């Protein structure tokens, strides 16, 4: 036994040297690096396996030219040439209507994620799942050519899941093309194979996004598709925070109610949503079968929608060269002049956003953050508390929504610009997941969103420094330990 112990010590030392070298070559932030080192020490062997599945920065070895071949890139570019050509003129016109910093934001999003600024849009905002799905079911039933849907979570056994399935099968039988993408991780326990098979037998195409169970796709264990997209006939689109499930309507078995925000779009912004879906579809099935002009009717029929909204849809994900939604939030925070409202179920910011929020509050901007007061995932819920004290001392106000589960993802500032989408205000959404957010440059719509936030505040408990001081040492230690690994949650 004595001869085995030195060998094990040497083996453990070699293991640590190897794993630390791997981490250093990844050039992560110091906090992330130390978090993974702690995992390697506490869980020898297993820690390395977890890192390869959930922590490895696969983006550094990602070849954009291979994953997005020139064929699909060219076809999309050709279709969108008219909109791209108009960008300079559209930006020029917008500069006469908006603040200077909004002009900078428009340019940033175009540079970071090719986010086209579209004008002449219409938007309908839903602040609960019932209104969203009542409207969506009507639109699905009225579809003439195609239905494209992409969701992170899809429940197959509840009432809503069955209703949506019946509608989609009926439309497919009528000859409407129906395509569905779902995230394998998000739907692992919610979407049954029987349900999938029933859809497929009835001419509905349904696939797990970028299926990580096939060769060389292990990275999607960590880089999940958190987007919620619907494109109907290229003329109506949906995006936001609501997944497919009865709990998004009534709270289900776990919550008394569910508060969420989703948007229905008409106008050229729908063409952009369709393009996002088309790329995700290609990455999954490797067939460029939805790039034809017929899937982008608004780009070819020259029939403008009777709307006046300016909308930019920005995306981020594994195949994005820049963390554009993180840059969106950072820019909005640093440029805000009067107020900032942030609504997100999870609050696990990186250091740049944390400093931006504290700085904004200290220069006199009124900053209010609303998170859920009813946890569904205890890990990010606990981690959020470790950030609160510094923010409160800087002048940020923090509220926890207690009426039910708060799942909306909203950013609003100065009553002039707001963002609604799928991205939570946490490191996973802003640096790892595939996400999509709609940015609206419109006073009326932004103030409509602000009014809902004011209503939500009536059902919140404000977090005070004195509340945090009363927490037990064990609770604070738990929160701090969870924060230590927040960069890899």
Secondary structure, DSSP 4 states (H G I P E B T S, - for coil): -HHHHHHHHHHHHHHHHHHHHHHHHTT--HHHHHHHHHHHHHTTTHHHHHIIIII--GGGG--HHHHT-HHHHHHHHHHHHHHHHHHHHHHHHHHTTS-HHHHHHHHHHHHHH---EEEEEEEEEESSHHHHHHHHHHHHHT-SSEEEEEES-B-SSSHHHHHHHHHHHHHHHHT-EEEEEE-TTTTTTTS-HHHHHHHHHTT-EEEETT-TTSTT-GGGGTS-B---EEEETTTEEEEES--BSTHHHH-TTT-S-EE--EEEEESHHHHHHHHHHHHHHHHHH---TT-SGGG-GGGTS----S--EEEEEEEESTT-SS-HHHHHHHHHHHH-SSEEEEE-S-EE--HHHHHHHHHHHHTT-EEEEEEESS-SSHHHHHHHHHHHHHHHHHT-EEEEE-SSEE---EEEETTTEEEEES--EEHIIIIISBEEEEEEE-HHHHHHHHHHHHHHHTTEEEE-HHHHHTS-HHHHHHHHHHHHTGGG-
